[in-house]
Amino acid sequence: MAALSLKKIERIAPDQASLSAARKLVKPGVWSGLARDESGLVWGACQGSGASPYRVVISEPDAGYKCTCPSRKFPCKHSLALMWLRAEGNTPFPTDTTPEWVGEWLKRRRADEGAYDAEQGERKSSEPKSIALTATEAAEEADPKAEARAAAARERTRKDREEAIAAGLDDLDQWLADQVESGLAGFAAAAGKSCRVIAQRLVDAKAAGLAARLENLPARLYALPEAIRPLIAIEELGQLHLLAEAYRRQESLAPDLRADVRREVGWSVTRESLLADAAATRTAGTWRVAATLSEIQQDRLRRLETWLWREDARDGPRFAVLIDFVPLAVGPARSPYAIGERFTGTVVYYPSPVPLRGLLGEVSSHAQSCPDDFVLPPDGLKEAFRNYERALAAKPWLGVWPMAFRNVRVSRSGEQMFVCANDGAEGAPLLPAQADLAAPLLALECLHGLGLWNGTHLRLFLAQTSLGRWVGE
């Protein structure tokens, strides 16, 4: 079996920049699930810029590779880094059973992909590439004077942005006052143009989070029955006003609430800083993939959501959502996980009074498909709504909230379908787009499920029934 070498890695790297980026990942701390089999396949999961670790597999005999990251360079830095770890020989790769996703890649590769080997990489570019040069670059990056200058520049940028956001919030206040003065009964009819203008102003003011809320507001209203559009418009505009006021008073807020407000307005938290934050909420356990959602945004990014349910929860958060953004230019993309998969690991949550969005930290077991039913709590729909109300009280701009419930049924009234408690005490309108897909559930007496509630409609993720598992889209 041909062993990987640093020379071979130099040859197949697309350019020097890829080698330099790969060097930063040549450390076991950013990897989980490193393993190999007897045929020369090596795999692992690497913490990248997305919410979910990227799955990487390489074939030692011919330097074949596959990574789930959206990079347009081949091999990407994650594939190069895994080869590098293997070539150095300082990191243990225990022999393990080949995971299902590795086996699927191998089948596809044998069928129609062929091998991508060192000779192909060598022909791809004649640009000089050196692994030794990356050590020099790393030393230059550690220059303390350069770091001090960069820190000063970041502080100036931060102050400039704070001033820009403050001005943008003043414009938002005036715009909200204008809408109230004009009357909100007809707001939805003209929301497209009106929201687009103020959203662009907030983009210019570096308040991208608020801008996104306004850009999405017209579509949210048009998807609702006409009779309730004014009421929902009042709620949404009220949340914008509340966020603006909370941002101005952020110094008096609790740390988690302050961090949540800043993130909603548009400030981002890097993966590295969140994972390094000792105060961040960390929840370890056995997770099941409840849903994977994909949505194309107006900024030409595809938003990928992976919703996780913690089956062994006794305290702390039960749900988590991993969010990735992929440029449309890279082509079709989807979550690296499949509904029903189970794995053991730690989710690190972004600071919030109601932790929900997070990143995967350490993963101690691979995601494996699992036909078993989800382990759901004994709560009914009534308790699920109580949990939603508690979360809404802690975070009034909540948006959507995941719910787990047992002993419900699906019923219909006219064109609208509902998820109702078996005793008829509570009910939630089902998302209209799911009506045809959920129609078979009308015949069932009882089911248990998971879903996403947005304040007006329930999006059913999955239902466990006497006939098997139903999965929403």
C-alpha positions as CSV (number, residue, x, y, z in Angstrom):
1,M,0.0,0.0,0.0
2,A,1.4,3.4,-1.0
3,A,1.9,5.7,2.0
4,L,1.1,9.4,1.9
5,S,4.1,11.6,2.0
6,L,4.6,15.4,2.4
7,K,6.1,15.5,-1.0
8,K,3.0,13.9,-2.5
9,I,0.8,16.4,-0.6
10,E,2.8,19.3,-2.0
11,R,2.2,17.9,-5.6
12,I,-1.5,17.6,-5.3
13,A,-2.2,20.8,-3.5
14,P,-3.9,23.3,-5.8
15,D,-1.7,26.2,-4.6
16,Q,0.5,27.5,-1.8
17,A,-2.5,29.2,-0.1
18,S,-4.2,25.9,0.3
19,L,-1.1,24.4,1.9
20,S,-0.9,27.3,4.3
21,A,-4.6,27.0,5.2
22,A,-4.2,23.2,5.7
23,R,-1.3,23.7,8.1
24,K,-3.6,25.5,10.6
25,L,-5.7,22.4,10.7
26,V,-2.9,19.9,11.2
27,K,-3.6,19.5,14.9
28,P,-5.8,16.8,16.5
29,G,-7.8,19.4,18.5
30,V,-9.9,20.5,15.5
31,W,-10.6,16.9,14.5
32,S,-13.0,14.3,15.9
33,G,-13.7,10.6,15.0
34,L,-10.3,10.0,13.3
35,A,-10.1,6.4,12.2
36,R,-9.1,4.1,9.4
37,D,-9.7,0.7,7.9
38,E,-7.5,-2.1,6.6
39,S,-8.0,-1.0,2.9
40,G,-6.4,2.4,3.3
41,L,-9.4,4.5,3.9
42,V,-8.9,7.3,6.5
43,W,-11.7,9.5,7.7
44,G,-12.6,12.1,10.3
45,A,-14.7,15.2,11.0
46,C,-13.0,18.7,11.0
47,Q,-14.3,21.8,12.6
48,G,-14.7,24.3,9.7
49,S,-16.4,27.7,9.3
50,G,-19.9,26.1,9.3
51,A,-22.0,25.0,12.2
52,S,-21.5,21.3,11.5
53,P,-18.0,19.6,11.2
54,Y,-17.0,18.7,7.7
55,R,-16.8,15.0,7.0
56,V,-13.5,14.1,5.3
57,V,-12.3,10.8,3.8
58,I,-9.1,10.0,2.0
59,S,-7.8,7.0,0.2
60,E,-4.1,6.4,1.0
61,P,-3.2,4.2,-1.9
62,D,-4.1,6.8,-4.6
63,A,-4.6,10.1,-2.6
64,G,-8.3,10.1,-3.4
65,Y,-10.4,12.3,-1.2
66,K,-13.9,13.7,-0.4
67,C,-15.0,16.5,1.9
68,T,-18.4,17.9,2.6
69,C,-17.2,21.5,2.7
70,P,-18.3,23.9,-0.1
71,S,-14.7,24.8,-1.2
72,R,-14.1,25.1,-5.0
73,K,-10.5,24.1,-4.6
74,F,-9.6,20.5,-5.1
75,P,-8.3,19.1,-2.8
76,C,-9.6,21.5,-0.2
77,K,-7.7,22.4,2.9
78,H,-9.5,19.8,5.0
79,S,-8.6,17.0,2.7
80,L,-5.0,18.2,2.6
81,A,-4.9,18.5,6.4
82,L,-6.1,15.0,6.9
83,M,-3.5,13.7,4.5
84,W,-0.9,15.8,6.4
85,L,-1.9,14.3,9.8
86,R,-1.6,10.9,8.3
87,A,1.8,11.5,6.6
88,E,3.4,13.0,9.8
89,G,2.4,9.8,11.7
90,N,2.1,11.6,15.1
91,T,-1.7,11.3,15.4
92,P,-3.3,7.9,16.3
93,F,-5.8,6.6,13.7
94,P,-7.5,3.5,15.4
95,T,-8.9,0.8,13.1
96,D,-12.6,1.0,13.0
97,T,-15.7,-0.2,11.1
98,T,-16.1,1.8,7.9
99,P,-19.0,4.3,8.5
100,E,-22.0,4.3,6.2
101,W,-21.1,7.7,4.6
102,V,-17.6,6.5,3.8
103,G,-18.9,3.4,2.2
104,E,-21.4,5.4,0.1
105,W,-18.5,7.6,-1.2
106,L,-16.4,4.6,-2.0
107,K,-19.3,3.0,-4.0
108,R,-19.9,6.2,-6.0
109,R,-16.2,6.6,-6.6
110,R,-15.8,3.1,-8.0
111,A,-18.9,3.6,-10.2
112,D,-18.2,6.9,-11.9
113,E,-15.7,9.2,-10.2
114,G,-12.4,7.4,-10.7
115,A,-9.3,8.2,-8.7
116,Y,-7.9,11.6,-8.2
117,D,-4.2,10.9,-7.7
118,A,-0.9,12.7,-7.2
119,E,-0.2,12.8,-11.0
120,Q,-3.4,14.6,-11.7
121,G,-2.7,17.1,-9.0
122,E,0.8,17.6,-10.3
123,R,-0.4,18.4,-13.8
124,K,-3.1,20.8,-12.5
125,S,-0.6,23.5,-11.5
126,S,3.1,24.2,-12.0
127,E,3.1,26.9,-9.3
128,P,5.9,26.2,-6.7
129,K,4.3,24.8,-3.5
130,S,6.2,24.1,-0.3
131,I,5.2,22.7,3.0
132,A,8.4,24.2,4.6
133,L,7.3,27.7,3.5
134,T,4.1,27.4,5.6
135,A,6.3,27.4,8.8
136,T,7.8,30.7,7.8
137,E,4.4,32.1,7.1
138,A,3.2,31.0,10.6
139,A,6.1,32.7,12.2
140,E,5.3,36.0,10.4
141,E,1.7,35.8,11.5
142,A,2.8,35.7,15.2
143,D,4.6,39.1,14.9
144,P,3.4,40.9,18.2
145,K,3.7,44.4,16.6
146,A,1.6,43.3,13.7
147,E,-1.0,41.9,16.1
148,A,-1.1,45.1,18.1
149,R,-1.7,47.1,14.9
150,A,-4.4,44.7,13.8
151,A,-6.1,45.0,17.3
152,A,-6.1,48.8,17.1
153,A,-7.5,48.7,13.6
154,R,-10.3,46.3,14.8
155,E,-11.2,48.6,17.7
156,R,-11.5,51.6,15.3
157,T,-13.7,49.5,13.0
158,R,-15.8,48.5,15.9
159,K,-16.4,52.1,17.1
160,D,-17.2,53.2,13.5
161,R,-19.7,50.4,13.2
162,E,-21.4,51.2,16.6
163,E,-21.9,54.8,15.4
164,A,-23.3,53.6,12.1
165,I,-25.7,51.2,13.8
166,A,-26.9,54.0,16.2
167,A,-27.7,56.2,13.2
168,G,-29.5,53.3,11.5
169,L,-31.6,52.7,14.6
170,D,-32.7,56.3,14.5
171,D,-33.8,55.9,10.9
172,L,-35.6,52.7,11.9
173,D,-37.5,54.6,14.7
174,Q,-38.6,57.2,12.2
175,W,-39.7,54.6,9.7
176,L,-41.7,52.7,12.4
177,A,-43.4,55.9,13.5
178,D,-44.3,56.6,9.8
179,Q,-45.9,53.2,9.5
180,V,-48.0,53.7,12.6
181,E,-49.1,57.1,11.5
182,S,-50.1,55.8,8.1
183,G,-52.1,53.0,9.7
184,L,-51.1,49.3,9.8
185,A,-54.4,47.9,8.3
186,G,-52.9,48.3,4.8
187,F,-49.3,47.8,5.7
188,A,-49.0,44.3,4.1
189,A,-50.2,45.6,0.7
190,A,-47.2,48.0,0.4
191,A,-44.8,46.0,2.6
192,G,-42.5,44.9,-0.3
193,K,-41.3,48.3,-1.4
194,S,-41.5,49.9,2.0
195,C,-39.5,47.2,3.8
196,R,-36.9,47.0,1.0
197,V,-36.0,50.7,1.4
198,I,-35.5,50.7,5.1
199,A,-33.7,47.3,4.9
200,Q,-31.1,48.8,2.5
201,R,-30.6,51.6,4.9
202,L,-29.9,49.2,7.7
203,V,-27.5,47.2,5.5
204,D,-25.6,50.5,5.0
205,A,-25.7,51.0,8.8
206,K,-24.0,47.6,9.3
207,A,-27.2,46.2,11.0
208,A,-27.6,43.2,8.8
209,G,-29.6,41.2,11.2
210,L,-32.4,43.8,11.4
211,A,-32.2,44.3,7.7
212,A,-32.8,40.5,7.1
213,R,-35.9,40.6,9.3
214,L,-37.3,43.4,7.2
215,E,-36.4,41.8,3.9
216,N,-38.2,38.6,5.0
217,L,-41.3,40.3,6.5
218,P,-43.3,40.8,3.3
219,A,-43.0,37.1,2.4
220,R,-44.0,36.1,5.9
221,L,-47.1,38.3,5.7
222,Y,-48.1,37.1,2.3
223,A,-48.0,33.5,3.4
224,L,-50.7,34.2,6.0
225,P,-54.4,34.5,5.7
226,E,-55.3,38.1,4.7
227,A,-57.4,38.6,7.9
228,I,-54.5,38.2,10.3
229,R,-51.8,40.0,8.3
230,P,-52.3,43.4,10.2
231,L,-52.0,41.6,13.6
232,I,-48.8,39.8,12.6
233,A,-47.5,43.0,11.1
234,I,-48.0,44.8,14.5
235,E,-46.2,42.0,16.3
236,E,-43.2,42.0,13.8
237,L,-42.8,45.7,13.9
238,G,-43.1,45.7,17.6
239,Q,-40.3,43.2,17.9
240,L,-38.1,45.5,15.7
241,H,-38.8,48.4,18.0
242,L,-38.1,46.3,21.1
243,L,-34.7,45.1,19.6
244,A,-33.7,48.7,18.8
245,E,-34.5,49.8,22.3
246,A,-32.7,46.8,23.8
247,Y,-29.6,47.6,21.8
248,R,-29.5,51.1,23.0
249,R,-29.7,49.9,26.6
250,Q,-27.5,46.8,26.2
251,E,-25.1,47.8,29.0
252,S,-27.9,47.2,31.5
253,L,-28.9,43.8,30.2
254,A,-27.8,40.4,31.5
255,P,-24.8,39.1,29.6
256,D,-26.7,36.3,27.7
257,L,-29.5,38.7,26.7
258,R,-27.0,41.4,25.6
259,A,-25.2,38.9,23.5
260,D,-28.4,37.8,21.9
261,V,-29.5,41.4,21.1
262,R,-26.2,42.2,19.5
263,R,-26.4,39.0,17.4
264,E,-30.0,39.8,16.3
265,V,-28.9,43.3,15.2
266,G,-26.1,41.9,13.1
267,W,-22.9,41.3,15.1
268,S,-21.4,37.9,14.5
269,V,-19.5,35.5,16.8
270,T,-16.7,33.5,15.2
271,R,-16.5,29.8,15.6
272,E,-13.2,30.0,17.3
273,S,-14.3,32.6,19.9
274,L,-17.5,30.6,20.8
275,L,-15.6,27.3,21.2
276,A,-13.0,29.1,23.3
277,D,-15.6,30.8,25.5
278,A,-15.6,29.1,28.9
279,A,-18.9,30.7,29.8
280,A,-20.8,29.3,26.8
281,T,-23.5,26.7,27.5
282,R,-22.2,23.2,26.6
283,T,-24.5,20.3,26.4
284,A,-23.2,16.8,25.9
285,G,-25.5,13.8,25.1
286,T,-26.9,11.6,22.5
287,W,-28.4,13.6,19.6
288,R,-30.8,12.6,16.9
289,V,-31.3,14.6,13.7
290,A,-34.9,15.7,13.7
291,A,-35.0,17.8,10.5
292,T,-32.8,19.3,7.8
293,L,-34.1,22.5,6.2
294,S,-32.8,24.4,3.2
295,E,-33.8,28.0,2.2
296,I,-32.4,30.3,-0.4
297,Q,-31.9,33.8,0.9
298,Q,-32.1,37.1,-0.9
299,D,-28.3,37.6,-0.4
300,R,-27.7,34.6,-2.7
301,L,-26.8,32.3,0.1
302,R,-28.3,29.0,0.9
303,R,-29.3,28.6,4.6
304,L,-28.9,25.1,5.8
305,E,-30.5,24.2,9.2
306,T,-29.9,20.9,11.0
307,W,-32.3,20.5,13.9
308,L,-31.1,18.1,16.7
309,W,-33.0,16.5,19.5
310,R,-31.2,15.3,22.7
311,E,-32.7,11.9,23.6
312,D,-31.0,11.5,27.0
313,A,-31.9,15.0,28.3
314,R,-32.6,15.3,32.0
315,D,-31.7,19.0,32.3
316,G,-30.5,21.8,30.0
317,P,-31.6,22.3,26.4
318,R,-33.3,19.5,24.6
319,F,-33.0,21.0,21.1
320,A,-30.2,22.6,19.1
321,V,-30.0,24.0,15.5
322,L,-26.8,24.0,13.5
323,I,-26.9,26.7,10.7
324,D,-24.6,26.8,7.7
325,F,-24.5,29.3,4.8
326,V,-23.4,28.2,1.4
327,P,-23.1,30.4,-1.6
328,L,-25.4,29.5,-4.4
329,A,-22.5,29.7,-6.8
330,V,-21.1,26.4,-5.5
331,G,-24.1,24.5,-6.7
332,P,-26.5,22.2,-4.8
333,A,-25.8,21.7,-1.1
334,R,-27.4,20.0,1.8
335,S,-26.9,19.2,5.4
336,P,-24.2,16.5,6.0
337,Y,-26.7,14.7,8.2
338,A,-29.7,12.6,7.4
339,I,-33.0,12.6,9.4
340,G,-33.0,10.0,12.1
341,E,-29.2,9.7,12.4
342,R,-27.8,9.4,16.0
343,F,-24.5,10.5,17.4
344,T,-22.9,11.4,20.7
345,G,-21.3,14.7,21.1
346,T,-21.3,18.2,22.7
347,V,-23.2,21.2,21.4
348,V,-21.8,24.7,22.3
349,Y,-24.6,27.2,22.3
350,Y,-24.4,30.8,21.2
351,P,-25.1,33.0,24.3
352,S,-28.9,33.5,24.7
353,P,-31.5,33.6,27.4
354,V,-33.0,30.6,25.6
355,P,-30.1,28.6,24.0
356,L,-31.0,27.1,20.7
357,R,-28.5,27.8,17.9
358,G,-25.1,26.2,18.5
359,L,-22.0,24.6,17.0
360,L,-20.8,21.0,17.4
361,G,-17.8,20.7,19.6
362,E,-16.4,17.4,20.4
363,V,-18.1,14.5,18.7
364,S,-17.3,11.1,20.3
365,S,-19.2,8.9,18.0
366,H,-20.0,8.9,14.3
367,A,-23.5,9.7,13.0
368,Q,-25.2,6.4,12.2
369,S,-28.6,5.8,10.6
370,C,-31.0,4.6,13.2
371,P,-34.5,3.1,12.5
372,D,-35.5,3.3,16.2
373,D,-38.2,5.7,17.3
374,F,-37.2,9.0,18.8
375,V,-37.2,9.0,22.6
376,L,-39.7,11.7,23.4
377,P,-40.8,13.1,26.8
378,P,-44.3,12.3,28.1
379,D,-45.3,16.0,27.4
380,G,-48.5,16.7,25.5
381,L,-49.2,19.7,23.2
382,K,-50.3,21.8,26.3
383,E,-46.8,21.5,27.9
384,A,-45.1,22.1,24.6
385,F,-47.0,25.4,24.3
386,R,-46.1,26.3,27.9
387,N,-42.4,25.8,27.0
388,Y,-42.9,28.1,24.0
389,E,-44.5,30.8,26.2
390,R,-41.6,30.6,28.7
391,A,-39.1,31.0,25.9
392,L,-41.1,33.9,24.4
393,A,-41.2,35.7,27.8
394,A,-37.4,35.4,28.0
395,K,-36.8,36.4,24.4
396,P,-39.7,38.4,22.9
397,W,-38.2,38.4,19.4
398,L,-38.0,34.6,19.4
399,G,-39.2,33.9,15.9
400,V,-39.5,30.1,15.8
401,W,-39.4,27.5,18.5
402,P,-39.1,23.7,18.3
403,M,-41.6,21.5,20.1
404,A,-41.9,17.9,21.1
405,F,-45.3,16.3,21.9
406,R,-47.1,13.0,22.4
407,N,-50.7,11.8,21.9
408,V,-51.9,14.1,19.2
409,R,-53.8,13.6,16.0
410,V,-54.1,15.5,12.7
411,S,-57.6,16.9,11.8
412,R,-59.1,19.1,9.1
413,S,-61.5,22.0,9.2
414,G,-62.2,23.3,5.8
415,E,-59.0,23.8,3.9
416,Q,-56.9,24.1,7.2
417,M,-55.3,21.2,8.9
418,F,-54.5,21.1,12.6
419,V,-52.4,19.1,15.0
420,C,-54.6,18.6,18.0
421,A,-54.3,17.0,21.4
422,N,-56.4,13.8,21.6
423,D,-58.6,15.4,24.3
424,G,-59.3,18.4,22.0
425,A,-58.0,21.0,24.6
426,E,-55.2,22.4,22.4
427,G,-54.5,22.7,18.7
428,A,-52.0,24.2,16.3
429,P,-52.7,25.1,12.6
430,L,-50.4,23.0,10.3
431,L,-48.2,24.8,7.8
432,P,-50.4,25.0,4.6
433,A,-47.5,23.9,2.4
434,Q,-47.6,20.5,4.3
435,A,-51.3,19.8,3.8
436,D,-50.9,17.3,0.9
437,L,-47.9,15.6,2.5
438,A,-49.7,15.3,5.9
439,A,-53.0,14.1,4.5
440,P,-52.3,10.4,5.2
441,L,-52.0,11.3,8.9
442,L,-55.7,12.2,9.0
443,A,-56.6,8.5,9.2
444,L,-54.5,7.8,12.4
445,E,-55.9,8.0,15.9
446,C,-52.7,8.9,17.7
447,L,-49.2,10.0,16.9
448,H,-46.1,11.6,18.6
449,G,-44.0,14.2,16.9
450,L,-41.5,17.0,16.7
451,G,-42.2,20.3,15.0
452,L,-41.3,24.0,14.6
453,W,-43.8,26.6,15.8
454,N,-43.6,30.2,14.4
455,G,-46.4,31.7,16.4
456,T,-49.1,31.1,13.7
457,H,-48.4,27.7,12.2
458,L,-46.7,24.4,13.1
459,R,-44.2,22.9,10.7
460,L,-44.2,19.2,11.4
461,F,-40.7,17.7,11.3
462,L,-41.7,14.1,11.9
463,A,-44.4,11.9,13.3
464,Q,-44.1,8.5,15.0
465,T,-47.2,6.5,14.2
466,S,-48.4,2.9,14.5
467,L,-47.5,2.5,10.8
468,G,-44.0,3.8,11.1
469,R,-42.2,7.2,10.9
470,W,-43.6,10.0,8.8
471,V,-41.1,12.7,7.8
472,G,-42.0,16.2,6.7
473,E,-40.2,18.2,4.0
